[in-house]
Amino acid sequence: MSVSISQVASKARVSSMTVSRVLTGNGSVSEKTRKHVLKTIAALGYVPSAAARSMRSKDALRSVASSCFALIFGADTQNADEFFCDVARGAEKEAANFGLCPLHVHWQENFDKSFPRLQTILSINGMCGAILAGQFCKNDIEKIKKHAKNIVIIDSPVVGDAGIACVESDNLGGCKLALNHLVEQKCGRVLVITGPKTHYFSQSMREAAKNFNDKFKIIDVIESDYTTQGGRETILKQWNNGKSYDGIFSNDTMAIGAVNALSKLELKIPKQVKVIGFDNIIYGQYIAASLSTIDIDKARLGSEGVQTLVDMIRGNKEISQIKKVIPAKLIIRKSTI
């Protein structure tokens, strides 16, 4: 048998209006009372009626029949768990501020393989929308749009004219910061290790490298796979082929693999080779020569994604045409100085 709001009020010895204020966050309620009411709600197992809330509320966000949205991680994010875990935490925290619940799911290779898994989530009555984290092709986005009215893509730029909201990392600006730091550290022969050519971050790395052709004696760009093993194998292959560098730039995961390979080659960091990464994942701080890196505020990326989705739900039609950019910041550690 379901529990009513009046039963919660009676058990907590407060008014139904006070219970409502605690649930909605609207109105003045003391912290002591709020905790007492929440404890009573938990004890009775009370679940607010989304339908009733939607009929009462004048707020477009509150008037939707569901408080859920899909948080969909692209297939590419599986090689960047540390980065996107922080993004997810930021989204979770911001969602809680609005009384929303993200339903997490990971994209597979394409829509045809992913949709059977997404169908349950996307078919929820009154689903608020979807936040897409990572890389999605235009075709997949168009298909998702048929099942989710409000869509925000985060970290990645919008593909073509998809017409959806975007919270993008300043990947290009961050790559330029990293390479400029190697210039300042007097590096002359630089290796840039990217991921697959079609990936948006790889494209930013390549574009940034073109801007530094006249800053270094040599700047080589080599494709790998965004794994630690990929970074390690790239370094060993280059040195075994007679190539050597005094500066290396990659994302943090591959940079850690590069550091391992340089150690195997008995090269000293940063005296002989300087290494800088991108992402500021926590493991980079704890290797022998702590990793200099480019930081993107990952929690803010998730938070801004939720705020943008909320703006769309509340009727800000122009938000789908607006691109937010999360700035990059250089963090200097032992691997380059």
Contacts in CASP RR format, 6 or more apart in sequence:
PFRMAT RR
TARGET T0000
AUTHOR 0000-0000-0000
METHOD contacts of the structure
MODEL  1
MSVSISQVASKARVSSMTVSRVLTGNGSVSEKTRKHVLKTIAALGYVPSA
AARSMRSKDALRSVASSCFALIFGADTQNADEFFCDVARGAEKEAANFGL
CPLHVHWQENFDKSFPRLQTILSINGMCGAILAGQFCKNDIEKIKKHAKN
IVIIDSPVVGDAGIACVESDNLGGCKLALNHLVEQKCGRVLVITGPKTHY
FSQSMREAAKNFNDKFKIIDVIESDYTTQGGRETILKQWNNGKSYDGIFS
NDTMAIGAVNALSKLELKIPKQVKVIGFDNIIYGQYIAASLSTIDIDKAR
LGSEGVQTLVDMIRGNKEISQIKKVIPAKLIIRKSTI
2 47 0 8 1.000
3 44 0 8 1.000
3 45 0 8 1.000
3 46 0 8 1.000
3 47 0 8 1.000
4 46 0 8 1.000
5 16 0 8 1.000
5 19 0 8 1.000
5 20 0 8 1.000
5 46 0 8 1.000
5 48 0 8 1.000
6 16 0 8 1.000
7 44 0 8 1.000
7 46 0 8 1.000
8 19 0 8 1.000
8 37 0 8 1.000
8 40 0 8 1.000
8 41 0 8 1.000
8 44 0 8 1.000
8 46 0 8 1.000
9 15 0 8 1.000
9 16 0 8 1.000
9 18 0 8 1.000
9 19 0 8 1.000
11 40 0 8 1.000
11 43 0 8 1.000
11 44 0 8 1.000
12 18 0 8 1.000
12 19 0 8 1.000
12 36 0 8 1.000
12 37 0 8 1.000
12 40 0 8 1.000
14 33 0 8 1.000
14 36 0 8 1.000
14 37 0 8 1.000
18 29 0 8 1.000
18 33 0 8 1.000
18 37 0 8 1.000
19 37 0 8 1.000
19 41 0 8 1.000
21 27 0 8 1.000
21 28 0 8 1.000
21 29 0 8 1.000
22 29 0 8 1.000
22 33 0 8 1.000
22 34 0 8 1.000
22 37 0 8 1.000
22 38 0 8 1.000
22 41 0 8 1.000
23 41 0 8 1.000
23 48 0 8 1.000
24 62 0 8 1.000
29 37 0 8 1.000
50 65 0 8 1.000
50 66 0 8 1.000
50 67 0 8 1.000
51 65 0 8 1.000
53 62 0 8 1.000
53 63 0 8 1.000
54 62 0 8 1.000
54 63 0 8 1.000
54 64 0 8 1.000
54 65 0 8 1.000
55 63 0 8 1.000
57 63 0 8 1.000
59 314 0 8 1.000
60 313 0 8 1.000
60 314 0 8 1.000
60 315 0 8 1.000
61 98 0 8 1.000
61 128 0 8 1.000
61 310 0 8 1.000
61 313 0 8 1.000
61 314 0 8 1.000
64 126 0 8 1.000
64 128 0 8 1.000
64 313 0 8 1.000
65 125 0 8 1.000
65 126 0 8 1.000
66 124 0 8 1.000
66 125 0 8 1.000
66 126 0 8 1.000
66 127 0 8 1.000
66 128 0 8 1.000
67 99 0 8 1.000
67 100 0 8 1.000
67 101 0 8 1.000
67 128 0 8 1.000
68 100 0 8 1.000
68 101 0 8 1.000
68 102 0 8 1.000
68 103 0 8 1.000
68 121 0 8 1.000
68 124 0 8 1.000
68 127 0 8 1.000
68 128 0 8 1.000
69 95 0 8 1.000
69 100 0 8 1.000
69 101 0 8 1.000
69 102 0 8 1.000
69 103 0 8 1.000
69 127 0 8 1.000
69 128 0 8 1.000
69 129 0 8 1.000
69 130 0 8 1.000
69 131 0 8 1.000
69 309 0 8 1.000
70 102 0 8 1.000
70 103 0 8 1.000
70 105 0 8 1.000
70 118 0 8 1.000
70 121 0 8 1.000
70 122 0 8 1.000
70 127 0 8 1.000
70 129 0 8 1.000
70 130 0 8 1.000
70 131 0 8 1.000
70 148 0 8 1.000
71 88 0 8 1.000
71 91 0 8 1.000
71 102 0 8 1.000
71 103 0 8 1.000
71 104 0 8 1.000
71 105 0 8 1.000
71 130 0 8 1.000
71 131 0 8 1.000
71 133 0 8 1.000
72 105 0 8 1.000
72 106 0 8 1.000
72 107 0 8 1.000
72 118 0 8 1.000
72 130 0 8 1.000
72 131 0 8 1.000
72 132 0 8 1.000
72 133 0 8 1.000
72 144 0 8 1.000
73 84 0 8 1.000
73 88 0 8 1.000
73 104 0 8 1.000
73 105 0 8 1.000
73 106 0 8 1.000
73 107 0 8 1.000
73 133 0 8 1.000
73 134 0 8 1.000
74 106 0 8 1.000
74 107 0 8 1.000
74 132 0 8 1.000
74 133 0 8 1.000
74 134 0 8 1.000
74 135 0 8 1.000
74 136 0 8 1.000
75 106 0 8 1.000
75 107 0 8 1.000
75 108 0 8 1.000
75 109 0 8 1.000
75 135 0 8 1.000
76 134 0 8 1.000
76 135 0 8 1.000
76 199 0 8 1.000
76 226 0 8 1.000
77 83 0 8 1.000
77 84 0 8 1.000
77 106 0 8 1.000
77 133 0 8 1.000
77 134 0 8 1.000
78 106 0 8 1.000
79 225 0 8 1.000
79 226 0 8 1.000
79 227 0 8 1.000
79 253 0 8 1.000
80 226 0 8 1.000
80 251 0 8 1.000
80 253 0 8 1.000
80 279 0 8 1.000
82 252 0 8 1.000
82 253 0 8 1.000
82 279 0 8 1.000
82 281 0 8 1.000
82 282 0 8 1.000
82 283 0 8 1.000
83 279 0 8 1.000
83 281 0 8 1.000
83 298 0 8 1.000
84 133 0 8 1.000
84 134 0 8 1.000
84 298 0 8 1.000
86 298 0 8 1.000
86 299 0 8 1.000
87 133 0 8 1.000
87 154 0 8 1.000
87 155 0 8 1.000
87 298 0 8 1.000
87 299 0 8 1.000
87 301 0 8 1.000
87 302 0 8 1.000
88 102 0 8 1.000
88 104 0 8 1.000
88 133 0 8 1.000
88 302 0 8 1.000
89 299 0 8 1.000
90 298 0 8 1.000
90 299 0 8 1.000
90 300 0 8 1.000
90 301 0 8 1.000
90 302 0 8 1.000
90 303 0 8 1.000
90 306 0 8 1.000
91 102 0 8 1.000
91 131 0 8 1.000
91 302 0 8 1.000
91 303 0 8 1.000
91 305 0 8 1.000
91 306 0 8 1.000
92 102 0 8 1.000
93 299 0 8 1.000
93 303 0 8 1.000
94 302 0 8 1.000
94 303 0 8 1.000
94 305 0 8 1.000
94 306 0 8 1.000
94 307 0 8 1.000
95 101 0 8 1.000
95 102 0 8 1.000
95 306 0 8 1.000
98 306 0 8 1.000
98 310 0 8 1.000
100 128 0 8 1.000
100 306 0 8 1.000
100 310 0 8 1.000
102 131 0 8 1.000
102 306 0 8 1.000
103 121 0 8 1.000
103 124 0 8 1.000
105 117 0 8 1.000
105 118 0 8 1.000
105 121 0 8 1.000
107 114 0 8 1.000
107 136 0 8 1.000
107 140 0 8 1.000
108 114 0 8 1.000
108 117 0 8 1.000
110 140 0 8 1.000
111 139 0 8 1.000
111 140 0 8 1.000
111 143 0 8 1.000
111 144 0 8 1.000
114 140 0 8 1.000
115 143 0 8 1.000
118 147 0 8 1.000
121 127 0 8 1.000
122 130 0 8 1.000
122 144 0 8 1.000
122 147 0 8 1.000
122 148 0 8 1.000
123 147 0 8 1.000
127 148 0 8 1.000
128 150 0 8 1.000
128 309 0 8 1.000
128 313 0 8 1.000
129 148 0 8 1.000
129 149 0 8 1.000
129 150 0 8 1.000
129 151 0 8 1.000
129 309 0 8 1.000
129 313 0 8 1.000
130 144 0 8 1.000
130 148 0 8 1.000
130 150 0 8 1.000
130 151 0 8 1.000
130 152 0 8 1.000
131 151 0 8 1.000
131 152 0 8 1.000
131 153 0 8 1.000
131 154 0 8 1.000
131 302 0 8 1.000
131 305 0 8 1.000
131 306 0 8 1.000
131 309 0 8 1.000
132 141 0 8 1.000
132 144 0 8 1.000
132 151 0 8 1.000
132 152 0 8 1.000
132 153 0 8 1.000
132 154 0 8 1.000
132 156 0 8 1.000
133 153 0 8 1.000
133 154 0 8 1.000
133 155 0 8 1.000
133 302 0 8 1.000
134 153 0 8 1.000
134 154 0 8 1.000
134 155 0 8 1.000
134 156 0 8 1.000
134 200 0 8 1.000
135 156 0 8 1.000
135 199 0 8 1.000
135 200 0 8 1.000
136 144 0 8 1.000
136 153 0 8 1.000
136 156 0 8 1.000
136 159 0 8 1.000
137 159 0 8 1.000
138 159 0 8 1.000
138 160 0 8 1.000
138 162 0 8 1.000
141 151 0 8 1.000
141 153 0 8 1.000
141 159 0 8 1.000
141 162 0 8 1.000
141 164 0 8 1.000
142 162 0 8 1.000
144 151 0 8 1.000
145 151 0 8 1.000
145 164 0 8 1.000
150 309 0 8 1.000
150 312 0 8 1.000
150 313 0 8 1.000
151 164 0 8 1.000
151 165 0 8 1.000
152 164 0 8 1.000
152 165 0 8 1.000
152 166 0 8 1.000
152 167 0 8 1.000
152 305 0 8 1.000
152 308 0 8 1.000
152 309 0 8 1.000
152 312 0 8 1.000
153 162 0 8 1.000
153 164 0 8 1.000
153 165 0 8 1.000
153 166 0 8 1.000
153 167 0 8 1.000
154 166 0 8 1.000
154 167 0 8 1.000
154 168 0 8 1.000
154 301 0 8 1.000
154 302 0 8 1.000
154 304 0 8 1.000
154 305 0 8 1.000
155 167 0 8 1.000
155 168 0 8 1.000
155 169 0 8 1.000
155 301 0 8 1.000
156 166 0 8 1.000
156 168 0 8 1.000
156 200 0 8 1.000
157 166 0 8 1.000
157 168 0 8 1.000
157 200 0 8 1.000
157 323 0 8 1.000
158 164 0 8 1.000
158 166 0 8 1.000
158 168 0 8 1.000
158 323 0 8 1.000
163 320 0 8 1.000
163 321 0 8 1.000
164 320 0 8 1.000
165 305 0 8 1.000
165 308 0 8 1.000
165 309 0 8 1.000
165 312 0 8 1.000
165 319 0 8 1.000
165 320 0 8 1.000
165 322 0 8 1.000
166 322 0 8 1.000
166 323 0 8 1.000
166 324 0 8 1.000
167 301 0 8 1.000
167 302 0 8 1.000
167 304 0 8 1.000
167 305 0 8 1.000
167 308 0 8 1.000
167 323 0 8 1.000
167 324 0 8 1.000
167 325 0 8 1.000
167 326 0 8 1.000
168 323 0 8 1.000
168 324 0 8 1.000
168 325 0 8 1.000
168 326 0 8 1.000
169 296 0 8 1.000
169 301 0 8 1.000
169 325 0 8 1.000
169 326 0 8 1.000
169 328 0 8 1.000
170 296 0 8 1.000
170 325 0 8 1.000
170 326 0 8 1.000
170 327 0 8 1.000
170 328 0 8 1.000
171 200 0 8 1.000
171 201 0 8 1.000
171 204 0 8 1.000
171 205 0 8 1.000
171 278 0 8 1.000
171 296 0 8 1.000
171 328 0 8 1.000
172 204 0 8 1.000
172 207 0 8 1.000
172 208 0 8 1.000
173 204 0 8 1.000
173 208 0 8 1.000
173 328 0 8 1.000
174 204 0 8 1.000
174 208 0 8 1.000
174 278 0 8 1.000
174 294 0 8 1.000
174 328 0 8 1.000
174 330 0 8 1.000
175 204 0 8 1.000
175 205 0 8 1.000
175 207 0 8 1.000
175 208 0 8 1.000
175 209 0 8 1.000
175 249 0 8 1.000
175 278 0 8 1.000
175 294 0 8 1.000
176 208 0 8 1.000
176 211 0 8 1.000
176 212 0 8 1.000
177 294 0 8 1.000
177 328 0 8 1.000
177 329 0 8 1.000
177 330 0 8 1.000
178 208 0 8 1.000
178 249 0 8 1.000
178 276 0 8 1.000
178 277 0 8 1.000
178 278 0 8 1.000
178 294 0 8 1.000
178 330 0 8 1.000
179 190 0 8 1.000
179 192 0 8 1.000
179 208 0 8 1.000
179 209 0 8 1.000
179 211 0 8 1.000
179 212 0 8 1.000
179 215 0 8 1.000
179 249 0 8 1.000
180 212 0 8 1.000
181 276 0 8 1.000
181 292 0 8 1.000
181 330 0 8 1.000
181 332 0 8 1.000
181 336 0 8 1.000
182 190 0 8 1.000
182 216 0 8 1.000
182 247 0 8 1.000
182 249 0 8 1.000
182 274 0 8 1.000
182 276 0 8 1.000
182 336 0 8 1.000
183 212 0 8 1.000
183 215 0 8 1.000
183 216 0 8 1.000
185 247 0 8 1.000
185 270 0 8 1.000
185 274 0 8 1.000
185 336 0 8 1.000
185 337 0 8 1.000
187 216 0 8 1.000
187 245 0 8 1.000
187 246 0 8 1.000
187 247 0 8 1.000
187 274 0 8 1.000
188 216 0 8 1.000
188 217 0 8 1.000
188 218 0 8 1.000
188 246 0 8 1.000
188 247 0 8 1.000
189 216 0 8 1.000
189 217 0 8 1.000
189 218 0 8 1.000
189 244 0 8 1.000
189 245 0 8 1.000
189 246 0 8 1.000
189 247 0 8 1.000
190 212 0 8 1.000
190 216 0 8 1.000
190 218 0 8 1.000
190 219 0 8 1.000
190 220 0 8 1.000
190 245 0 8 1.000
190 246 0 8 1.000
190 247 0 8 1.000
190 248 0 8 1.000
190 249 0 8 1.000
191 219 0 8 1.000
191 220 0 8 1.000
191 222 0 8 1.000
191 234 0 8 1.000
191 235 0 8 1.000
191 238 0 8 1.000
191 243 0 8 1.000
191 245 0 8 1.000
191 247 0 8 1.000
191 248 0 8 1.000
191 249 0 8 1.000
192 205 0 8 1.000
192 206 0 8 1.000
192 209 0 8 1.000
192 219 0 8 1.000
192 220 0 8 1.000
192 221 0 8 1.000
192 222 0 8 1.000
192 248 0 8 1.000
192 249 0 8 1.000
192 250 0 8 1.000
193 222 0 8 1.000
193 223 0 8 1.000
193 224 0 8 1.000
193 230 0 8 1.000
193 231 0 8 1.000
193 234 0 8 1.000
193 248 0 8 1.000
193 249 0 8 1.000
193 250 0 8 1.000
193 254 0 8 1.000
193 255 0 8 1.000
193 258 0 8 1.000
194 201 0 8 1.000
194 202 0 8 1.000
194 205 0 8 1.000
194 206 0 8 1.000
194 221 0 8 1.000
194 222 0 8 1.000
194 223 0 8 1.000
194 224 0 8 1.000
194 250 0 8 1.000
195 201 0 8 1.000
195 202 0 8 1.000
195 205 0 8 1.000
195 223 0 8 1.000
195 224 0 8 1.000
195 225 0 8 1.000
195 226 0 8 1.000
195 251 0 8 1.000
195 254 0 8 1.000
196 202 0 8 1.000
196 223 0 8 1.000
196 225 0 8 1.000
196 226 0 8 1.000
197 203 0 8 1.000
197 206 0 8 1.000
197 223 0 8 1.000
199 226 0 8 1.000
201 251 0 8 1.000
201 278 0 8 1.000
202 223 0 8 1.000
205 221 0 8 1.000
205 249 0 8 1.000
206 221 0 8 1.000
209 219 0 8 1.000
209 221 0 8 1.000
212 219 0 8 1.000
213 219 0 8 1.000
218 245 0 8 1.000
220 238 0 8 1.000
220 243 0 8 1.000
220 245 0 8 1.000
222 234 0 8 1.000
222 238 0 8 1.000
224 230 0 8 1.000
224 231 0 8 1.000
224 233 0 8 1.000
224 234 0 8 1.000
224 250 0 8 1.000
224 254 0 8 1.000
226 251 0 8 1.000
226 253 0 8 1.000
226 254 0 8 1.000
227 253 0 8 1.000
227 254 0 8 1.000
228 253 0 8 1.000
228 254 0 8 1.000
228 256 0 8 1.000
228 257 0 8 1.000
228 260 0 8 1.000
229 257 0 8 1.000
230 254 0 8 1.000
230 257 0 8 1.000
231 250 0 8 1.000
231 254 0 8 1.000
231 255 0 8 1.000
231 257 0 8 1.000
231 258 0 8 1.000
231 261 0 8 1.000
232 257 0 8 1.000
232 258 0 8 1.000
232 260 0 8 1.000
232 261 0 8 1.000
233 261 0 8 1.000
234 254 0 8 1.000
234 258 0 8 1.000
234 261 0 8 1.000
235 248 0 8 1.000
235 257 0 8 1.000
235 258 0 8 1.000
235 261 0 8 1.000
235 262 0 8 1.000
235 265 0 8 1.000
236 261 0 8 1.000
236 264 0 8 1.000
236 265 0 8 1.000
238 244 0 8 1.000
238 245 0 8 1.000
239 261 0 8 1.000
239 265 0 8 1.000
245 273 0 8 1.000
246 272 0 8 1.000
246 273 0 8 1.000
246 274 0 8 1.000
247 273 0 8 1.000
247 274 0 8 1.000
247 275 0 8 1.000
247 276 0 8 1.000
248 255 0 8 1.000
248 258 0 8 1.000
248 273 0 8 1.000
248 274 0 8 1.000
248 275 0 8 1.000
248 276 0 8 1.000
249 255 0 8 1.000
249 275 0 8 1.000
249 276 0 8 1.000
249 277 0 8 1.000
249 278 0 8 1.000
250 258 0 8 1.000
250 277 0 8 1.000
250 278 0 8 1.000
251 277 0 8 1.000
251 278 0 8 1.000
251 279 0 8 1.000
252 277 0 8 1.000
252 278 0 8 1.000
252 279 0 8 1.000
252 280 0 8 1.000
252 281 0 8 1.000
252 283 0 8 1.000
252 284 0 8 1.000
252 291 0 8 1.000
252 293 0 8 1.000
253 279 0 8 1.000
253 281 0 8 1.000
255 275 0 8 1.000
255 276 0 8 1.000
255 277 0 8 1.000
255 278 0 8 1.000
255 284 0 8 1.000
255 291 0 8 1.000
255 293 0 8 1.000
256 283 0 8 1.000
256 284 0 8 1.000
256 287 0 8 1.000
256 291 0 8 1.000
258 275 0 8 1.000
259 269 0 8 1.000
259 275 0 8 1.000
259 287 0 8 1.000
259 288 0 8 1.000
259 289 0 8 1.000
259 291 0 8 1.000
259 335 0 8 1.000
262 269 0 8 1.000
262 273 0 8 1.000
262 275 0 8 1.000
263 269 0 8 1.000
263 288 0 8 1.000
267 273 0 8 1.000
269 275 0 8 1.000
269 288 0 8 1.000
269 289 0 8 1.000
269 334 0 8 1.000
269 335 0 8 1.000
270 289 0 8 1.000
270 334 0 8 1.000
270 335 0 8 1.000
270 336 0 8 1.000
270 337 0 8 1.000
274 292 0 8 1.000
274 335 0 8 1.000
274 336 0 8 1.000
275 289 0 8 1.000
275 291 0 8 1.000
275 292 0 8 1.000
275 335 0 8 1.000
275 336 0 8 1.000
276 291 0 8 1.000
276 292 0 8 1.000
276 293 0 8 1.000
276 294 0 8 1.000
276 335 0 8 1.000
276 336 0 8 1.000
277 291 0 8 1.000
277 292 0 8 1.000
277 293 0 8 1.000
277 294 0 8 1.000
278 293 0 8 1.000
278 294 0 8 1.000
279 293 0 8 1.000
279 294 0 8 1.000
279 295 0 8 1.000
279 296 0 8 1.000
280 293 0 8 1.000
280 294 0 8 1.000
280 295 0 8 1.000
280 296 0 8 1.000
280 331 0 8 1.000
284 290 0 8 1.000
284 291 0 8 1.000
284 293 0 8 1.000
285 291 0 8 1.000
285 333 0 8 1.000
287 335 0 8 1.000
289 333 0 8 1.000
289 334 0 8 1.000
289 335 0 8 1.000
290 333 0 8 1.000
290 334 0 8 1.000
290 335 0 8 1.000
291 333 0 8 1.000
291 335 0 8 1.000
292 330 0 8 1.000
292 331 0 8 1.000
292 332 0 8 1.000
292 333 0 8 1.000
292 334 0 8 1.000
292 335 0 8 1.000
292 336 0 8 1.000
292 337 0 8 1.000
293 331 0 8 1.000
293 333 0 8 1.000
294 328 0 8 1.000
294 329 0 8 1.000
294 330 0 8 1.000
294 331 0 8 1.000
295 328 0 8 1.000
295 329 0 8 1.000
295 330 0 8 1.000
295 331 0 8 1.000
296 326 0 8 1.000
296 328 0 8 1.000
296 329 0 8 1.000
297 326 0 8 1.000
297 329 0 8 1.000
300 326 0 8 1.000
301 326 0 8 1.000
304 324 0 8 1.000
304 326 0 8 1.000
308 319 0 8 1.000
308 324 0 8 1.000
311 319 0 8 1.000
312 319 0 8 1.000
312 320 0 8 1.000
END
